[in-house]
Amino acid sequence: MRTRFLGSLVAAATLLALAAPAQAETATLRIAQQFGISYLPMIVAKQQKLIEAAATEAGLPAPEIEWIQVSGGAAMNEALLSGSLDVAAAGAPPAITLWAKTRGSIDVKGIAALGSMPIYLTTTNAKVKTLTDFTDQDRIALPAVKVGFQAVVLQMAAAQAFGADQATKLDDLTVSMAHPDATTALLSGSSEVTANFGAPPFQNQQLQDPKIHRVLSSYDVLGGPHTFNVVYATGAFYAENPKTVAAIVTALDRADQFIQAHPAEAAKLYIAAESSKLPEPFVEALITAADTRYTVAPENILKFVDFQHRIGQIATTTADWRELFFPPLHDRQGS
């Protein structure tokens, strides 16, 4: 009798466990991105509700997503640290800075890369052919001075041009400015800005003006293709929402596949999302450029880690890119 009673209890407990809902994850998501075509996977994911679909497939309710636009890696990091965001997206160096700063505390890590593409330093100053030609009369606009992607690549280039101990030589010439504003300033010639370390499509739009020429490409500085932007979050967010984070990776994967298969449609989505006046063929050409890759796997990200550690910008380093990202990405081939 006792055995039958215990067996009934076990059976009842099993049924209750099976009937119980899965551990709840967040019902809302606050995701931020910046300006430019490098954020196209996020635009596609937003417009096609790919995160909601992936979450539903994982057995979760579709989250309500608030999409926020922020300019500059520094502002992005501040918003994430203040709790104003759940998921941030910025250049690899700002993400790496926050990863190093928060190791052992809130443990910020990457969710996925957004792709690899070359970033250009352009100028209206005809005398500037290389970095060594800039003078105190020049001003270089970029999204975030000292810490943003473009700022760190400029420091890497300066170390190559002037010497390893001269990485910050051009920092005093830089000013923080969003890509659209920097493009307007450069094209109009009505401000102190004489150069811009920008991003596509703005840099490509600038180069259509005969007064503007390219000084260097980030691919020159890094020695080849590299991740431009990264999507990242805190360790606490991942611990509480592992399926949601995996769904974001799945959604960005599917966005990348859509972009590769339907570049013309992706160009239309970008133009509509950013209210751009650029012609669709111009945007499509950028999407399909041979040196552009939309992929969630990081590429050459450790070169940023090594440099930032060498100049003292971060206090820690690693030889394994997986330490920078949450587990859903660990089965990918990255560098």
Backbone torsions as a table, in degrees:
resi	resn	phi	psi	omega
1	MET	NA	-47.5	179.6
2	ARG	-60.2	-39.8	-179.0
3	THR	-63.7	-42.8	179.1
4	ARG	-64.3	-37.7	179.3
5	PHE	-63.4	-46.7	179.1
6	LEU	-63.7	-39.3	178.7
7	GLY	-62.3	-37.9	178.5
8	SER	-66.4	-39.5	177.7
9	LEU	-61.9	-44.7	179.8
10	VAL	-61.9	-43.6	-179.7
11	ALA	-62.6	-42.2	179.9
12	ALA	-64.9	-41.4	179.3
13	ALA	-63.5	-38.7	179.4
14	THR	-64.0	-43.6	179.2
15	LEU	-62.8	-40.5	178.6
16	LEU	-64.0	-41.1	-180.0
17	ALA	-63.7	-40.2	-179.7
18	LEU	-69.3	-33.6	-177.6
19	ALA	-79.7	-20.9	-176.9
20	ALA	-66.5	140.8	179.2
21	PRO	-67.7	152.9	177.3
22	ALA	-63.6	157.1	-179.6
23	GLN	-54.4	128.7	-174.9
24	ALA	-67.4	138.6	171.0
25	GLU	-113.4	178.0	-172.6
26	THR	-60.1	139.6	178.2
27	ALA	-91.2	-13.8	179.9
28	THR	-131.7	150.5	178.7
29	LEU	-132.1	133.6	173.8
30	ARG	-113.3	109.9	-174.6
31	ILE	-118.0	131.2	-179.9
32	ALA	-116.0	147.5	174.5
33	GLN	-140.5	173.1	177.8
34	GLN	-111.9	-161.4	-177.1
35	PHE	-95.9	150.6	173.0
36	GLY	120.2	162.2	-175.2
37	ILE	-74.1	-13.3	175.9
38	SER	-65.2	-19.9	178.7
39	TYR	-92.7	13.3	-179.0
40	LEU	-55.8	-40.7	177.2
41	PRO	-57.6	-36.2	178.8
42	MET	-71.4	-36.5	177.9
43	ILE	-63.4	-45.3	178.9
44	VAL	-63.8	-44.0	179.3
45	ALA	-60.4	-39.0	179.3
46	LYS	-67.7	-51.6	-174.1
47	GLN	-66.2	-33.7	-177.8
48	GLN	-99.0	5.7	178.3
49	LYS	52.4	45.4	-176.4
50	LEU	-73.7	-31.9	178.0
51	ILE	-68.0	-43.2	178.7
52	GLU	-60.2	-42.7	-179.0
53	ALA	-65.8	-43.4	-179.4
54	ALA	-66.3	-37.3	178.2
55	ALA	-64.3	-42.9	179.1
56	THR	-62.3	-41.6	178.2
57	GLU	-62.8	-28.8	179.9
58	ALA	-83.5	3.7	177.7
59	GLY	90.1	13.7	179.9
60	LEU	-105.3	154.6	170.0
61	PRO	-65.4	145.8	177.6
62	ALA	-62.5	123.8	-178.7
63	PRO	-73.2	151.1	171.5
64	GLU	-85.2	121.0	-172.0
65	ILE	-109.6	128.9	172.3
66	GLU	-103.8	117.2	-179.8
67	TRP	-97.2	126.4	-174.5
68	ILE	-122.5	140.8	178.0
69	GLN	-109.3	124.0	-177.9
70	VAL	-129.2	142.4	179.0
71	SER	-105.4	126.3	174.3
72	GLY	97.6	137.3	-179.1
73	GLY	-64.5	-35.3	-179.2
74	ALA	-64.4	-45.5	179.0
75	ALA	-64.7	-36.6	178.6
76	MET	-62.7	-45.6	-179.4
77	ASN	-65.0	-40.3	178.4
78	GLU	-61.7	-40.6	-179.4
79	ALA	-65.9	-39.2	179.4
80	LEU	-68.0	-44.0	-178.9
81	LEU	-66.1	-31.6	-178.6
82	SER	-79.3	-9.4	-178.1
83	GLY	87.1	9.1	179.7
84	SER	-78.3	-15.9	-179.6
85	LEU	-129.5	153.9	169.7
86	ASP	-98.5	-40.0	-176.9
87	VAL	-132.1	127.4	180.0
88	ALA	-111.0	161.0	175.6
89	ALA	-143.2	122.9	-179.3
90	ALA	-157.7	-178.1	179.7
91	GLY	-62.1	157.7	-178.5
92	ALA	-55.6	-46.1	-179.0
93	PRO	-59.7	-44.9	176.1
94	PRO	-60.2	-37.4	177.9
95	ALA	-66.0	-41.2	178.9
96	ILE	-65.2	-40.4	178.7
97	THR	-58.6	-44.4	-178.7
98	LEU	-71.4	-36.1	175.8
99	TRP	-58.5	-48.0	-178.4
100	ALA	-66.8	-40.4	-176.6
101	LYS	-68.3	-29.7	-171.9
102	THR	-107.7	8.0	178.8
103	ARG	-61.6	130.2	-179.5
104	GLY	84.2	-1.7	176.9
105	SER	-123.3	-96.7	179.5
106	ILE	-91.6	-5.2	169.8
107	ASP	49.2	62.4	174.2
108	VAL	-68.4	132.5	177.5
109	LYS	-142.2	165.7	179.7
110	GLY	-78.1	146.4	171.6
111	ILE	-93.0	-43.2	-179.9
112	ALA	-166.4	158.1	168.8
113	ALA	-84.9	159.2	179.0
114	LEU	-106.1	-3.3	177.4
115	GLY	133.0	172.6	-180.0
116	SER	-119.6	132.8	177.4
117	MET	-160.2	151.3	-179.3
118	PRO	-78.0	140.2	178.5
119	ILE	-113.0	132.0	-172.9
120	TYR	-104.1	143.1	166.3
121	LEU	-97.4	117.3	-177.8
122	THR	-116.5	161.4	-179.8
123	THR	-154.1	154.8	173.3
124	THR	-97.1	-5.9	-178.0
125	ASN	-82.8	106.5	-176.6
126	ALA	-61.6	-22.5	-178.2
127	LYS	-78.9	-16.0	-176.6
128	VAL	-90.0	106.4	176.6
129	LYS	-104.4	-31.6	178.0
130	THR	-136.4	174.5	179.1
131	LEU	-59.1	-32.0	-176.3
132	THR	-69.0	-10.2	-178.6
133	ASP	-90.3	-11.0	178.4
134	PHE	-68.2	143.6	178.2
135	THR	-126.0	179.9	179.3
136	ASP	-65.4	-12.1	179.4
137	GLN	-83.5	-11.7	-179.0
138	ASP	-91.8	152.2	172.2
139	ARG	-133.2	129.9	-176.7
140	ILE	-107.5	112.7	179.1
141	ALA	-83.0	137.6	174.6
142	LEU	-155.6	163.2	-171.2
143	PRO	-62.0	-37.6	-178.5
144	ALA	-148.8	117.3	-178.4
145	VAL	-65.0	145.4	172.6
146	LYS	71.6	-37.9	-170.5
147	VAL	-118.8	-15.9	-177.6
148	GLY	-73.3	171.7	179.7
149	PHE	-54.5	-53.9	-176.5
150	GLN	-63.0	-37.0	179.8
151	ALA	-63.4	-41.9	-179.0
152	VAL	-70.8	-39.9	177.6
153	VAL	-65.1	-36.6	175.7
154	LEU	-62.7	-39.0	177.0
155	GLN	-65.9	-39.7	177.0
156	MET	-62.2	-43.0	179.7
157	ALA	-66.6	-38.7	178.7
158	ALA	-64.9	-39.6	177.7
159	ALA	-62.5	-35.5	177.9
160	GLN	-72.6	-36.8	-174.9
161	ALA	-83.0	-36.8	-172.6
162	PHE	-111.0	-15.2	-176.4
163	GLY	126.3	151.1	-174.1
164	ALA	-57.9	-29.0	-178.6
165	ASP	-91.3	9.8	-176.9
166	GLN	-115.8	27.9	-175.6
167	ALA	-59.1	-33.4	-176.0
168	THR	-97.0	13.6	-174.1
169	LYS	-57.0	-35.2	-176.6
170	LEU	-99.2	2.8	-177.0
171	ASP	-57.9	-36.0	-177.8
172	ASP	-68.1	-14.0	179.5
173	LEU	-90.6	-7.9	-173.5
174	THR	-90.0	147.0	176.3
175	VAL	-134.5	142.9	180.0
176	SER	-78.7	129.3	-179.4
177	MET	-160.3	133.8	178.0
178	ALA	-63.8	151.6	-176.7
179	HIS	-52.7	-48.2	-179.2
180	PRO	-61.7	-40.1	-179.4
181	ASP	-68.8	-39.6	179.4
182	ALA	-64.9	-38.7	178.8
183	THR	-64.9	-43.7	177.6
184	THR	-61.2	-43.7	-179.5
185	ALA	-62.6	-42.4	-177.4
186	LEU	-70.4	-43.5	-178.4
187	LEU	-69.2	-34.1	-177.6
188	SER	-81.8	-28.4	-177.7
189	GLY	67.8	18.1	-174.2
190	SER	-99.0	10.4	179.3
191	SER	-132.4	-177.7	-179.9
192	GLU	-75.0	-11.9	-176.6
193	VAL	-69.6	123.4	177.9
194	THR	-115.6	-5.6	-178.8
195	ALA	-151.1	159.3	179.5
196	ASN	-146.1	127.0	170.0
197	PHE	-100.1	99.0	-166.6
198	GLY	-112.5	-128.2	-177.6
199	ALA	-170.2	157.2	174.0
200	PRO	-72.0	146.7	4.7
201	PRO	-88.9	-0.4	-173.8
202	PHE	-62.1	-44.8	-179.5
203	GLN	-62.5	-36.6	-179.6
204	ASN	-72.7	-35.1	175.1
205	GLN	-64.2	-41.5	178.6
206	GLN	-60.3	-42.4	-174.7
207	LEU	-70.8	-6.8	173.1
208	GLN	-76.0	-17.7	177.3
209	ASP	-86.6	125.0	-177.4
210	PRO	-62.7	-17.1	179.2
211	LYS	-76.5	-12.9	-173.3
212	ILE	-112.6	136.9	176.5
213	HIS	-136.1	162.8	-178.5
214	ARG	-88.2	133.9	176.8
215	VAL	-92.8	-44.7	178.3
216	LEU	-160.1	166.3	174.8
217	SER	-116.5	146.8	177.6
218	SER	-62.4	-27.5	176.4
219	TYR	-64.1	-32.9	175.5
220	ASP	-63.4	-42.9	-175.4
221	VAL	-70.8	-42.4	-177.4
222	LEU	-85.2	-8.6	-179.5
223	GLY	77.5	24.5	178.7
224	GLY	143.8	-174.3	-178.0
225	PRO	-58.9	147.7	-179.3
226	HIS	-151.2	155.4	171.9
227	THR	-62.2	137.0	176.7
228	PHE	-95.5	-63.4	-176.4
229	ASN	-116.7	155.0	-177.4
230	VAL	-132.2	142.5	171.8
231	VAL	-97.4	130.3	-174.6
232	TYR	-146.0	164.8	-176.7
233	ALA	-155.0	177.0	179.3
234	THR	-84.2	158.8	176.6
235	GLY	-61.0	-36.1	179.3
236	ALA	-64.4	-40.1	179.0
237	PHE	-63.2	-42.6	179.2
238	TYR	-66.0	-43.3	-178.3
239	ALA	-60.1	-36.2	-178.6
240	GLU	-86.8	-18.1	-173.6
241	ASN	-138.5	54.0	-176.5
242	PRO	-63.5	-37.5	179.7
243	LYS	-70.3	-35.1	178.3
244	THR	-65.7	-42.6	178.5
245	VAL	-63.8	-43.1	176.8
246	ALA	-61.9	-35.8	178.3
247	ALA	-66.2	-35.7	177.3
248	ILE	-64.0	-42.3	177.5
249	VAL	-61.6	-45.7	178.6
250	THR	-59.7	-44.4	-179.2
251	ALA	-62.8	-42.9	179.9
252	LEU	-68.7	-35.2	173.7
253	ASP	-58.0	-47.0	-178.6
254	ARG	-68.6	-34.4	176.0
255	ALA	-63.3	-43.1	178.2
256	ASP	-60.5	-42.3	179.5
257	GLN	-63.9	-39.3	178.4
258	PHE	-65.2	-43.8	-179.3
259	ILE	-60.4	-43.3	-179.0
260	GLN	-68.8	-36.5	-177.5
261	ALA	-83.5	-28.4	-174.4
262	HIS	-134.9	63.1	-175.9
263	PRO	-61.2	-33.6	179.9
264	ALA	-66.6	-42.8	177.7
265	GLU	-67.0	-37.9	177.7
266	ALA	-63.4	-37.9	177.9
267	ALA	-62.1	-40.9	178.4
268	LYS	-63.9	-40.2	178.9
269	LEU	-63.0	-41.9	179.2
270	TYR	-62.8	-47.9	-177.7
271	ILE	-60.3	-42.5	179.6
272	ALA	-67.7	-42.0	-176.8
273	ALA	-65.7	-36.6	-176.9
274	GLU	-104.5	10.7	-178.9
275	SER	48.4	42.6	-176.8
276	SER	-80.5	147.0	176.7
277	LYS	-100.0	6.9	179.6
278	LEU	-68.6	144.0	178.4
279	PRO	-65.0	144.8	-179.8
280	GLU	-57.6	-42.5	179.5
281	PRO	-61.7	-33.3	178.9
282	PHE	-64.7	-46.5	-179.6
283	VAL	-68.2	-41.0	179.4
284	GLU	-62.0	-37.2	179.2
285	ALA	-63.8	-35.3	177.6
286	LEU	-68.5	-40.7	-178.7
287	ILE	-64.0	-38.0	-175.5
288	THR	-96.0	7.5	-179.4
289	ALA	-57.7	142.7	-175.3
290	ALA	-62.4	-27.4	-177.1
291	ASP	-95.8	12.9	178.7
292	THR	-113.4	131.7	179.2
293	ARG	-134.4	126.3	174.4
294	TYR	-97.8	111.0	-176.9
295	THR	-154.1	145.8	179.2
296	VAL	-80.5	-15.4	-178.8
297	ALA	-79.9	133.0	179.9
298	PRO	-70.4	150.7	-178.7
299	GLU	-133.5	122.9	178.0
300	ASN	57.2	26.3	-177.4
301	ILE	-70.5	-25.7	-179.6
302	LEU	-68.6	-20.2	176.2
303	LYS	-66.2	-35.4	175.6
304	PHE	-67.9	-43.7	179.5
305	VAL	-58.1	-48.2	-178.3
306	ASP	-60.3	-45.6	-178.1
307	PHE	-66.9	-48.1	-178.2
308	GLN	-61.2	-34.7	177.7
309	HIS	-71.8	-40.0	-177.4
310	ARG	-63.7	-36.3	-178.6
311	ILE	-92.1	4.1	176.4
312	GLY	84.4	12.3	-179.9
313	GLN	-73.9	-31.0	173.3
314	ILE	-127.9	151.3	-173.6
315	ALA	-94.7	-5.5	-177.4
316	THR	-133.6	164.3	179.7
317	THR	-146.6	175.8	177.7
318	THR	-156.9	155.7	176.2
319	ALA	-105.7	3.3	-177.3
320	ASP	-124.0	113.5	-177.5
321	TRP	-60.7	-24.2	-178.3
322	ARG	-64.4	-24.2	177.3
323	GLU	-65.7	-17.8	-178.8
324	LEU	-89.4	-10.5	-172.4
325	PHE	-128.9	155.9	177.3
326	PHE	-74.2	159.1	-173.4
327	PRO	-52.0	-34.2	-178.2
328	PRO	-56.5	-16.6	-178.8
329	LEU	-100.9	-5.7	-169.0
330	HIS	-68.8	-16.1	179.6
331	ASP	-89.4	3.3	-180.0
332	ARG	-87.1	163.4	175.4
333	GLN	-94.8	102.9	-178.4
334	GLY	-123.9	-177.1	178.0
335	SER	-156.4	NA	NA
